[in-house]
């Protein structure tokens, strides 16, 4: 059995720092700012042959209102899920009434609890831990999570009762299934959509822009197929981003876009398309990710507003017309189930492999239907095509004078290949390569050398004429 360890405590006691230390990652956002973590975040750790799962949680202060109450609820759910609880307190601020309230809750739940006193670096350990004996949770364990002091010895003690699992050849859980990134501006309904797709209140949802601050990965199964949903923070325009924490959140979102297999870009039907939606779409396309478009908050919208939104999408999103478009209501679940076939189709298209013979045949048929233009009195010739990569698919086309191929003809080839190969939901990239003339004896020579050769030929020819 793999033990599950939940990190709980007041805000800003170092839970996310310890999470990164235990998982040997930088997955959790860390800043000197209370309330940065809001959702449950899971990570995998390993010490020797023993594995464990760590849950990072938001802080519990005891007087939560609004969004803080939703954060505290996520922390309490993590306690219920865990086998072991690391109750973290701050040695520098000392004992706090909220610490006593959390300790009482842990005693009532009868969870195996380890009292972890963080931020003891530079302090005398015994005096720093003296106040926390009154919590009645056993011996306090002093650590300095930011420097890693005593963290390894703590996790060794925690894992002692658990035997080493037998070695298996199973792949790591992180790599299983399609990684689906849910992307969009703040307050368009990303977290609501994630909860609806999961069928549970897994991430915090609140009527406030910027509720999600970190990229939360959630593995799950649907009809026997594994997936990983990634809820991301909303990305605002750069001029509106002032807090350091929000800057880090945006960086995590952009990283999540690059790492996911399929990106669901969520648009707000009520506010319509804005420039930031186009910027996000452009980033997704440049990253080469497969794409599904979801227009949220479609329920209750008047017919005139719906037609206006459809027209605006058709006019401004023509560059992404290969992506499936869905009109949904994440709050009520309307149309959410239809996203999965589009996700599967986009993933399959992005990772498909085609033979060189098939691609060359398509190229030759396209050239026969519409020949490339003439350049400097010579026809551009395209001879063969092969696949140069996947996710996104890269088609390499060989010929001569390909650097002079106009953009219009490149778009013609892209549309032809997409139509014949039935590629949906993913961008296609083309690389055009010009082969060297096999009869060119000066291939690879510098311009200076070529000029010398031309001068030498002219001298020889003039001598022949004199004779």
Secondary structure, 3 states (H helix, E strand, C coil): CCEEEEEEECCCCCHHHHHHHHHCCCCCCCCCCCCCCCCCEEEEEEECCEEEEEEECCCCCCCCCCHHHHHHHHHHHHHHHCCEEEEEEECCCCCCHHHHHHHHHHHHHCCEEEEEEECCCCCCHHHHHHHHHHHCCCCCEECECCCCECHHHHHHHHHCCCCCCCCCCCCCHHHCCEEEEEEECCCCCHHHHHHHHHCCCCCCCCCCCCCCCCCEEEEEEECCEEEEEEECCCCCCHHHCCCHHHHHHHHHHHHHHHHCCEEEEEEECCCCCCHHHHHHHHHHHHHCCEEEEEEECCCCCCHHHHHHHHHHHHHHCHHHCCCEEEECECCCCECCCCHHHHHHHHHHHHCCCCCHHHHHHHHHHHHHHCCCCEECCEECEEEEEEEEECCCEEEEEEEECHHHCCHHHHHHHHHHHHHHHCCCCCCEEEEEEECCCCCCCCCCCCHHHHHHHHHHHHHHHHHHHHC
